[in-house]
């Protein structure tokens, strides 16, 4: 049975920061119900990396809602916009990627996106399919739709100019290119983060210039990371990747502060709002809410069969027990000093528990380094560790490895 426009709006408003043209959205939904014609709902992805985290899934979950209501999900893989770099919310120019890097990223990115939405019922387009055919005159014609004063009114550009940071001309092409994608696929609705509103509105003017009805812009709040303060991002080290093993994913969810729990439940689950109120009521242990959230998200990612085991494993780890499976790293005896020792920071890095000796020293000084079954804590960065076969080394709360000593030439 077709869901009426009012009910669809009620469902779609959850977790939305703003609707640019809500009256238009109602009209589009009413027309869709009356004619049986699904809306075309666009979401663009620039494959600038290969790791999809929970922050990325917020608009993807909204796209899935549209799918569940019978509308058409249209995914734009921005293989050409990625070469420019989205300036939205940035205080500096993005690093330049090569075409090869973008193409490689796109393959794995789309696979991960398929864990959130039904790709078999979605359209997938690469914007290089049209931009690669353009002449320089086509680019000039596109640029005639934007003035310099309009571009510099962007909040991110205005802040950079005020701070005397450069804004490069190629960055100014980005919102126009994103807007043109909407013209190409005749979008009725576009989804994005709240910082992308400028680019989503640009599309409306471009569509009008080509005789199309302008799209409605739905923006979602920015999900905060595991620090509970800054936006989730891999570069900030506060992300929760959807490709993590179940145990690691569960552990990261349990580590988030209590304050952003309501945002996580609202943006990342379909749990009714009154049930969320009950879960987060004063006097209720937030740990129980986090465990329920982690299990719900694991089920949503197709890892429901591992959710209970991950919860048990987390409890074991919280009580100080090591996991059942500990990664083993081979170290040749020739890498050790004459007396079979290795400097503590070097050992931590060699086992892959930290990326640099400076980070390793910091972990040691903060009391996060211990070894062996007795969990002997060592806080002297200049300490030299007696390395024996099977030695368990721990750095931080969740990083550990077992030493597998080998003779030279052994694998």
ABEGO torsion letter per residue (X at the ends): XBBBAAAAAAAAABGBABBBGAAAAAAAAAAAAAAGBBBBBBBBBBBABABBBAAAAAAAAAAAAAAAAGBBBBBBBBAAAAAAEBABGBABBBBBBBAAAAAAAAAAAAAAAAAABBAAABBBBBAAAAAAABBAAAAAAAAAABBAAAAAABAAAAAAAAAGBBBBAAAAAAAAAAAAAAAAAGBABBBBBAAAAAAAAAAAAAAAAAGBBBBBBBBBBBBBBAAGABBBBAAAGABBBAABBAAAAAAAAAABBAAAAAAAAAAABABBAAAAAAAABBGBBAAAAAAAAAAAAAAAAGAAAAAAAAAAAAAAAAAGBBBABBBBBBBBAAABBAAGBBBAAAAAAAAGABABAAAAAAAAAAGABBBEAAGBBBABAABBBBBBBGBBBBBEAABBBBBBBBBBGBX
